[in-house]
Amino acid sequence: IRVRGAVDLGCLAASRFRLKHLRMIDERLADFSITCMCGRYTLRTPLDQLVRQFALPFAAGSSADYAPRYNIAPTQQAAVIRQVAASDGSGGTGETAAPDHSVAERELAFLRWGLIPSWAKDAAMGNRLINARGETVAEKPSFRSAFRRRRCLAPADGYYEWRAGSKPKQPIHFHLTDHEPFALAGLWEYWKPPDGGPPIESFTIITTEANRTAAAYHDRMPAILLADDYARWLDPQFTDTAALATMIRPLPDEIPLHADAVSTYVNKPGNEGPRCLGD
């Protein structure tokens, strides 16, 4: 006999178990993104500045999805810049027709961070593929197709690394002079769930050896592309993997890279806003 309003101890125990499980997942995601390289970054730059710097073909303010981000974390949606043909077998259309690259143009899109290969059985695989090592990206089955045809820029104005041995883990924010935006080398992919659910577009960030500044905290860093490389990196017709590999290199030491200790508030992936930087 169940009395209305009485506590169902079985349901209560199950609810507590689910809550504890969700908290464990959140904690593991936080630890995973802290230990990965690159596992968090910022993009606070005004949209109109991105439009000018990356030659995007639309007026500033035309994207309602764009907002300043202080703590972009894996599995979240984030802005990328890519060059997509009218029919490239992706772009949300599901088409498989041969692409017409003559009409390709740059676009700002919002994709899930953590690349899901087109052949993956479920989306969870993307949780482990937030980074791709530049040394092997042309060979790994998860990345080699995207490396040839689906490259992108992940605009950022800083990225985080954590000081080894510190308790609590001390975040360091790396940025250029005046916090100007730069482009992280990325790859994107289009995945259709086997069960017929909505498709997911996702991306990964390529890493390389650390330069002199970054090496004080980690032996690797995200690959920051030079502006002269943007056009070839984005061009889906350019498939010379050897030439592409030369673009994946540490940021030259003559370009000042600043490293600032910031608030531990950023350690939790769900936290956002200026407080992450201690502002």
Beta strands, then each sheet from edge to edge (+ up, - down):
strand 1: 41-43
strand 2: 69-72
strand 3: 77-84
strand 4: 105-113
strand 5: 131-133
strand 6: 151-156
strand 7: 158-163
strand 8: 170-176
strand 9: 182-191
strand 10: 200-209
strand 11: 220-222
strand 12: 224-225
strand 13: 257-261
sheet 1: 2+ 1- 7+ 8- 13+
sheet 2: 5+ 10+ 4+ 3- 6+ 9- 12+
sheet 3: 5+ 10+ 11-
end
